[in-house]
Amino acid sequence: MKPASIIFTRFPYSSQLGGEEIHTFAIAEHLRKIGHNLEFLTSCRVLLEYARSNDFKSRKIWMYKPPVTPATLLLFTVFSPLLLIWGFFICSWIRVSRKNPHIYALSFTEKLILSPWCFLFRIPMVWIEHARIGNWFHKNPWKFWYTIWENGNDVTLVTVSKIMQQELGLPSAIVIPNAIPTEIFKKLYDVSILPEKVQTYLREHKFDIGYVGRLTEDKGMEVLLNLKKAFPEIGIITIGSGDYKNILEENGIRNYPFMKKEQVACFMQNIQLLVLPATKTDPFGLVVIESIAAGTPVLISDKVGIKDYLIEGQEVLVSSVEQFTETVGSILQNPSTLEKLKQKSEKTISKFDYNKMLDNFAKLFQ
C-alpha cells in the first residue's frame, strides 16, 4: 500500500459534536494506524480541538458556510468567484506540498469549491454524506454543479445507509453502513456510576423509557411529549441538550445534559426501552447499536436509517411517527415483546462489524 496524504476538510454551517464527528474521528484514527498521513484543513471547532488533542496535523482555514439557507445561498452565490479563486490556491498548495494527496470532503462547501480544482490537479476526492438530505439539497441551484463534479472519475461518493442513498438519488453513491466498537456497552456496570440525579430518576417509576441524543424537533421531541401525556405513569428520561430541554422538563420528562460513554451504557442497561422517534430522516442512528449492545430493546420510527439492516419485530421495533404512542401502549400491555428482543441482542449486534467498516473506508485510498 502506498501511503497517502489524506486531508480531511469540513466547513460546516455550525460546529457541534455529534455522530458525524465521532464517525470522522474513528476513520481518521484507523487511516493513521495503517500508515497514511492525516491532516485536518477546516473551520470546524470540534475537528480542530480533536486534531490538536490527538496529535494530528491541522490548519484552521476560512471558507464560507455551505449554501443551505436562503441567506447563505445568496451570499455564497455572490462571492462564489472569490471562493473559487481561494479554492484554486488551496488545491494548488495541496498538490505541490503533499505526496499522493487525497481529500476527504465532509461538507457541501468544499464539494462545490474544491472539486473543479481537484479535477484539474488530479487530486482524488472522497465525498462523505452524513447529513439528512432535504430541500436544501434537492431544490438548491448549486446541486447542478454538485452532480457535475460527482460524476468525475476522481470523486467517490460515500454515505452511511441505504435510506441516505435513496434520498441522494445518485446511483453512484457507495453505502458503507455505520458501526461502532460495542465493548463499552456490553460490559455490565453498577448503577452507582450514574450521576445521583439520574439514579433518582430511575427510582421514580417501574417502567422507564430512555432517549439519548439532541433535544430537537427533528429527533422527535414532540413525540416524547405526547408519550408523557398519554402515559403519565411511566418515566421518560432524556440524555442530551437542545432547544426542547426546558419544554421537556416542564412536562415531567427528566433530563440530564451529558454523560460519559460508560455512564450512557449503564443508563441504557437500567431502562426498559430506548426510543428514537425521529420525525425527519435520521441517516443511521448509532444510538440504536449502542442500546442493543447494552441489552436494551429499541423502538424507532420508520425515518431512521438503521431499520434497513434489522428485522422488524425480531431485532428492533419500528413504528410510524403517527402510530408511535399507540405502539408504546401495545408494548406496555405486552412487555414479553421486549424480552424476545433482549434474547437476540448478541446476534443482532454481530451484524455491525466495526473493523469491517474501517477496512471498507481504508480501501477507498488504495
C-alpha positions as CSV (number, residue, x, y, z in Angstrom):
1,M,0.0,0.0,0.0
2,K,1.3,3.4,-1.0
3,P,0.8,5.9,1.9
4,A,-1.5,8.7,1.0
5,S,-1.6,12.3,2.4
6,I,-5.3,12.5,3.3
7,I,-6.6,15.9,4.0
8,F,-9.9,16.0,6.0
9,T,-11.9,19.1,5.0
10,R,-15.0,20.5,6.7
11,F,-16.5,24.0,6.6
12,P,-19.8,23.5,8.4
13,Y,-22.9,25.7,8.9
14,S,-22.5,25.1,12.6
15,S,-20.0,23.2,14.7
16,Q,-21.1,20.7,17.4
17,L,-20.2,17.2,18.5
18,G,-22.4,14.5,17.0
19,G,-22.5,11.2,15.2
20,E,-20.8,12.6,12.1
21,E,-17.9,13.9,14.1
22,I,-17.4,10.7,16.1
23,H,-17.5,8.7,12.9
24,T,-14.9,11.0,11.3
25,F,-12.6,10.6,14.4
26,A,-12.8,6.8,14.0
27,I,-11.9,6.8,10.3
28,A,-9.0,9.2,10.9
29,E,-7.6,7.1,13.7
30,H,-7.7,4.0,11.5
31,L,-6.2,5.6,8.5
32,R,-3.3,6.9,10.5
33,K,-2.9,3.5,12.2
34,I,-2.4,1.7,8.8
35,G,0.2,4.2,7.6
36,H,-1.5,7.1,5.9
37,N,-0.6,10.7,6.7
38,L,-3.6,12.6,8.1
39,E,-4.3,16.3,8.3
40,F,-7.3,18.4,9.0
41,L,-8.0,21.5,6.9
42,T,-11.1,23.0,8.4
43,S,-13.0,25.8,10.1
44,C,-14.9,23.3,12.3
45,R,-14.1,23.9,16.0
46,V,-14.9,20.3,17.0
47,L,-12.5,18.8,14.4
48,L,-9.7,21.3,15.3
49,E,-10.0,20.5,19.0
50,Y,-9.9,16.8,18.3
51,A,-6.9,17.1,15.9
52,R,-4.9,19.1,18.5
53,S,-5.8,16.7,21.3
54,N,-4.8,13.6,19.3
55,D,-1.6,14.9,17.6
56,F,-3.0,15.2,14.1
57,K,-1.7,18.0,11.9
58,S,-4.3,20.7,11.5
59,R,-4.8,24.1,10.0
60,K,-7.7,26.4,10.7
61,I,-8.7,27.9,7.4
62,W,-11.6,30.1,6.3
63,M,-14.2,29.1,3.8
64,Y,-17.7,30.4,3.6
65,K,-20.6,28.4,5.1
66,P,-22.4,25.9,2.8
67,P,-25.4,27.4,0.9
68,V,-28.1,25.6,2.7
69,T,-30.3,28.5,3.8
70,P,-31.7,31.4,1.8
71,A,-29.2,33.8,3.3
72,T,-26.1,31.6,2.9
73,L,-27.2,30.6,-0.6
74,L,-27.4,34.3,-1.7
75,L,-24.0,35.2,-0.2
76,F,-22.3,32.0,-1.4
77,T,-23.5,32.7,-4.9
78,V,-22.4,36.4,-4.8
79,F,-19.0,35.5,-3.5
80,S,-18.6,32.3,-5.5
81,P,-16.0,33.8,-7.9
82,L,-13.8,34.8,-5.0
83,L,-14.4,31.4,-3.3
84,L,-13.3,29.6,-6.4
85,I,-10.1,31.6,-6.6
86,W,-9.4,30.8,-3.0
87,G,-10.1,27.1,-3.7
88,F,-7.6,27.2,-6.5
89,F,-4.9,28.4,-4.1
90,I,-5.8,25.7,-1.6
91,C,-5.7,22.9,-4.1
92,S,-2.5,24.1,-5.8
93,W,-0.8,24.3,-2.4
94,I,-2.0,20.7,-1.6
95,R,-0.8,19.4,-5.0
96,V,2.7,21.0,-4.5
97,S,3.2,20.4,-0.8
98,R,1.8,16.9,-0.3
99,K,2.8,13.5,-1.7
100,N,0.0,11.4,-3.1
101,P,-2.7,13.8,-1.8
102,H,-6.4,12.8,-1.3
103,I,-9.2,14.9,0.1
104,Y,-11.9,13.5,2.4
105,A,-14.7,16.1,2.0
106,L,-17.3,16.3,4.7
107,S,-19.3,19.4,3.8
108,F,-21.2,20.9,0.9
109,T,-18.9,23.9,0.5
110,E,-15.7,22.1,-0.4
111,K,-17.5,19.7,-2.7
112,L,-18.5,22.7,-4.7
113,I,-15.5,24.9,-4.4
114,L,-12.5,22.5,-4.3
115,S,-13.8,19.8,-6.7
116,P,-13.1,21.6,-10.0
117,W,-9.5,22.3,-9.0
118,C,-9.0,18.8,-7.6
119,F,-10.1,17.6,-11.1
120,L,-7.6,19.9,-12.7
121,F,-4.7,18.9,-10.4
122,R,-5.7,15.2,-10.3
123,I,-6.4,15.1,-6.6
124,P,-8.8,12.2,-5.8
125,M,-11.7,13.1,-3.5
126,V,-13.9,11.0,-1.2
127,W,-17.2,12.8,-0.6
128,I,-19.0,11.7,2.6
129,E,-22.7,12.4,3.1
130,H,-23.8,12.1,6.7
131,A,-26.3,14.9,7.0
132,R,-30.0,14.5,6.3
133,I,-30.9,15.2,2.7
134,G,-33.8,17.6,2.1
135,N,-34.9,20.6,0.1
136,W,-31.6,22.3,1.0
137,F,-30.1,19.8,-1.4
138,H,-32.8,18.9,-4.0
139,K,-34.0,22.4,-4.6
140,N,-30.6,24.0,-4.3
141,P,-29.4,25.6,-7.6
142,W,-25.9,24.5,-6.7
143,K,-27.0,20.9,-6.9
144,F,-26.3,21.0,-10.6
145,W,-22.6,21.6,-10.1
146,Y,-22.6,19.0,-7.3
147,T,-23.8,16.3,-9.7
148,I,-21.4,17.5,-12.4
149,W,-18.4,17.1,-10.2
150,E,-19.7,14.0,-8.5
151,N,-19.6,12.3,-11.9
152,G,-15.9,12.9,-12.3
153,N,-13.5,10.0,-12.3
154,D,-11.7,11.3,-9.2
155,V,-14.7,11.5,-6.9
156,T,-16.0,8.7,-4.8
157,L,-19.4,9.4,-3.1
158,V,-20.0,7.5,0.1
159,T,-22.9,7.5,2.5
160,V,-23.7,5.6,5.7
161,S,-27.1,3.9,5.0
162,K,-29.5,2.8,2.3
163,I,-32.0,5.4,3.2
164,M,-29.4,8.1,2.6
165,Q,-28.5,6.6,-0.8
166,Q,-32.2,6.7,-1.7
167,E,-32.6,10.3,-0.6
168,L,-29.5,11.4,-2.5
169,G,-30.9,9.9,-5.7
170,L,-27.5,9.3,-7.1
171,P,-26.9,5.7,-8.2
172,S,-23.1,6.0,-8.0
173,A,-23.2,6.6,-4.2
174,I,-21.5,3.8,-2.3
175,V,-23.0,2.6,1.0
176,I,-20.7,1.7,3.9
177,P,-23.0,1.0,6.9
178,N,-22.1,2.7,10.1
179,A,-20.7,0.7,13.1
180,I,-19.1,1.4,16.5
181,P,-17.0,-0.6,18.9
182,T,-19.5,-2.1,21.3
183,E,-17.3,-3.4,24.1
184,I,-18.1,-0.4,26.4
185,F,-21.9,-1.1,26.0
186,K,-21.7,-4.8,26.5
187,K,-19.8,-4.5,29.8
188,L,-22.1,-4.6,32.9
189,Y,-21.9,-1.6,35.2
190,D,-23.1,-0.9,38.7
191,V,-25.8,1.8,38.8
192,S,-23.7,3.8,41.3
193,I,-21.5,5.2,38.4
194,L,-24.5,7.2,37.3
195,P,-25.0,10.8,38.4
196,E,-27.1,11.0,41.5
197,K,-29.9,12.8,39.7
198,V,-30.2,10.0,37.1
199,Q,-30.2,7.4,39.8
200,T,-33.1,9.3,41.4
201,Y,-35.0,9.5,38.1
202,L,-34.6,5.7,37.7
203,R,-36.2,5.1,41.1
204,E,-39.4,7.1,40.3
205,H,-41.1,4.7,38.0
206,K,-41.4,1.0,37.4
207,F,-41.1,1.4,33.6
208,D,-38.6,3.9,32.1
209,I,-38.2,4.9,28.5
210,G,-34.9,6.5,27.6
211,Y,-33.7,8.8,24.8
212,V,-30.1,9.7,24.1
213,G,-29.3,12.5,21.6
214,R,-30.1,16.1,20.6
215,L,-33.2,17.5,22.0
216,T,-34.5,18.9,18.7
217,E,-37.8,18.8,16.8
218,D,-36.5,16.5,14.1
219,K,-35.4,13.9,16.6
220,G,-39.0,13.5,17.8
221,M,-39.3,15.6,21.0
222,E,-43.0,16.3,20.3
223,V,-43.5,12.5,20.2
224,L,-41.9,12.2,23.6
225,L,-44.2,15.0,24.9
226,N,-47.2,13.0,23.5
227,L,-46.0,9.8,25.2
228,K,-45.7,11.5,28.6
229,K,-49.2,13.0,28.2
230,A,-50.6,9.6,27.2
231,F,-48.8,7.5,29.8
232,P,-48.0,9.7,32.9
233,E,-47.3,6.6,34.9
234,I,-44.1,5.8,33.0
235,G,-40.8,7.6,33.3
236,I,-39.2,9.3,30.3
237,I,-35.5,10.3,30.7
238,T,-33.5,12.1,28.1
239,I,-29.7,12.4,27.9
240,G,-28.7,15.4,25.8
241,S,-29.2,19.0,25.2
242,G,-31.0,21.2,22.7
243,D,-33.9,23.6,22.1
244,Y,-36.5,21.3,23.9
245,K,-34.7,21.0,27.2
246,N,-36.9,23.3,29.2
247,I,-40.1,22.2,27.4
248,L,-39.5,18.6,28.2
249,E,-38.7,19.3,31.9
250,E,-41.8,21.5,32.3
251,N,-43.9,18.5,31.1
252,G,-42.4,15.9,33.5
253,I,-39.7,14.5,31.3
254,R,-36.4,14.2,33.2
255,N,-33.2,15.4,31.5
256,Y,-29.5,15.1,32.2
257,P,-27.3,17.0,29.7
258,F,-24.2,14.9,29.3
259,M,-22.7,11.6,30.5
260,K,-19.5,9.7,29.7
261,K,-19.8,6.6,27.4
262,E,-19.6,4.2,30.4
263,Q,-22.4,6.1,32.1
264,V,-24.6,6.1,28.9
265,A,-24.1,2.3,28.7
266,C,-25.1,2.0,32.4
267,F,-28.1,4.2,31.8
268,M,-29.2,2.0,28.9
269,Q,-28.8,-1.1,30.9
270,N,-31.2,0.3,33.6
271,I,-34.1,1.4,31.4
272,Q,-36.7,-0.9,29.9
273,L,-36.9,0.7,26.4
274,L,-34.8,3.1,24.3
275,V,-36.6,5.2,21.7
276,L,-35.6,7.2,18.7
277,P,-38.8,8.7,17.4
278,A,-37.3,10.8,14.6
279,T,-39.8,12.8,12.6
280,K,-37.4,13.5,9.8
281,T,-34.8,11.2,8.2
282,D,-32.1,10.2,10.7
283,P,-29.3,8.9,8.4
284,F,-28.4,5.9,10.6
285,G,-28.9,6.0,14.3
286,L,-25.8,4.8,16.1
287,V,-27.5,5.0,19.4
288,V,-29.6,2.0,18.4
289,I,-26.5,-0.2,18.1
290,E,-25.3,1.1,21.5
291,S,-28.6,0.2,23.1
292,I,-28.8,-3.2,21.6
293,A,-25.2,-3.9,22.7
294,A,-26.3,-2.9,26.2
295,G,-29.1,-5.5,26.0
296,T,-31.9,-2.9,25.9
297,P,-34.7,-3.2,23.3
298,V,-35.2,-0.2,20.9
299,L,-38.3,1.3,19.3
300,I,-37.5,3.6,16.4
301,S,-39.6,5.5,13.8
302,D,-39.5,4.4,10.2
303,K,-37.4,7.5,9.5
304,V,-34.3,6.0,11.0
305,G,-31.8,4.6,8.5
306,I,-30.7,1.6,10.6
307,K,-34.2,0.0,10.0
308,D,-33.0,-1.3,6.7
309,Y,-30.4,-3.5,8.4
310,L,-32.6,-5.0,11.2
311,I,-35.5,-7.4,11.2
312,E,-38.6,-5.6,12.4
313,G,-40.2,-7.2,15.4
314,Q,-37.3,-9.6,15.9
315,E,-34.3,-7.3,16.3
316,V,-35.9,-3.8,16.6
317,L,-39.4,-2.4,16.9
318,V,-40.4,0.1,14.2
319,S,-43.4,2.4,14.1
320,S,-44.6,5.3,12.0
321,V,-44.4,8.6,13.7
322,E,-48.2,8.8,13.8
323,Q,-48.6,5.4,15.5
324,F,-45.7,5.8,17.9
325,T,-47.8,6.4,21.0
326,E,-50.1,3.5,20.1
327,T,-47.1,1.2,19.7
328,V,-45.7,2.1,23.1
329,G,-49.1,1.4,24.5
330,S,-49.0,-2.1,22.9
331,I,-45.6,-2.7,24.5
332,L,-46.8,-1.7,27.9
333,Q,-49.7,-4.2,27.6
334,N,-47.4,-6.9,26.3
335,P,-43.9,-6.5,27.8
336,S,-42.9,-10.0,26.8
337,T,-42.2,-8.4,23.4
338,L,-39.2,-6.7,24.9
339,E,-37.8,-10.0,26.3
340,K,-37.8,-11.6,22.9
341,L,-35.6,-8.7,21.6
342,K,-33.3,-8.9,24.5
343,Q,-32.6,-12.6,23.9
344,K,-31.5,-11.8,20.3
345,S,-29.3,-8.8,21.1
346,E,-26.0,-10.6,20.9
347,K,-26.8,-12.0,17.5
348,T,-28.3,-8.7,16.3
349,I,-25.2,-6.7,17.2
350,S,-22.9,-9.0,15.3
351,K,-24.4,-7.6,12.1
352,F,-22.4,-4.3,12.6
353,D,-18.7,-5.2,12.3
354,Y,-16.7,-2.1,13.3
355,N,-13.4,-3.4,11.8
356,K,-15.1,-4.2,8.5
357,M,-16.5,-0.7,8.3
358,L,-13.0,0.7,8.9
359,D,-11.4,-1.6,6.3
360,N,-14.0,-0.6,3.8
361,F,-13.1,3.1,4.2
362,A,-9.4,2.2,4.0
363,K,-10.0,0.6,0.6
364,L,-11.1,3.9,-0.8
365,F,-7.5,5.1,-0.5
366,Q,-5.7,2.1,-2.1
